[in-house]
Amino acid sequence: LCCSKVQNYSMPTSSFRNLLERIYPDSIQELEVWKKCSLNKTGKFAPYLSQMRNLRKLFISDGCRYLLSSDSQEQLVAEFSSVLLRLENLQMLYVRRVCFFRGHLDQLIR
């Protein structure tokens, strides 16, 4: 399946990962992840994101569902920032209300 824009407003994380397994990752140019998709499971989501070599726009919002320990938070920021660095075509990054990015913006966009 090829799809240039993928949006997740309320799909549970496991269902969303299942969907991403069926979409050709290079076809995705725009990805929106909102609300109920738990971003504290970024470690399970990051491998899919890193395969989206043509991703131009990434919207992430409302990812504060659980409080994380500082070690877990640091690990998620490191995983996510390493994926962002490999997205060479990324032109727009929109991050809203994602608590584990707070104070780490410099790592994400370096």
Buried (B, 14 or more C-beta within 10 A) or exposed (E): EEBEEBEBEEBEBEEBBEBBEEBEBEBBBBBBBBBBBBBBBBEEBBEBBBBBEBBBBBBBBBBBBEEBEEEBBBBBBEBBBEBBBEBEEBEEEEBEEBBBBEEBEEBBEE
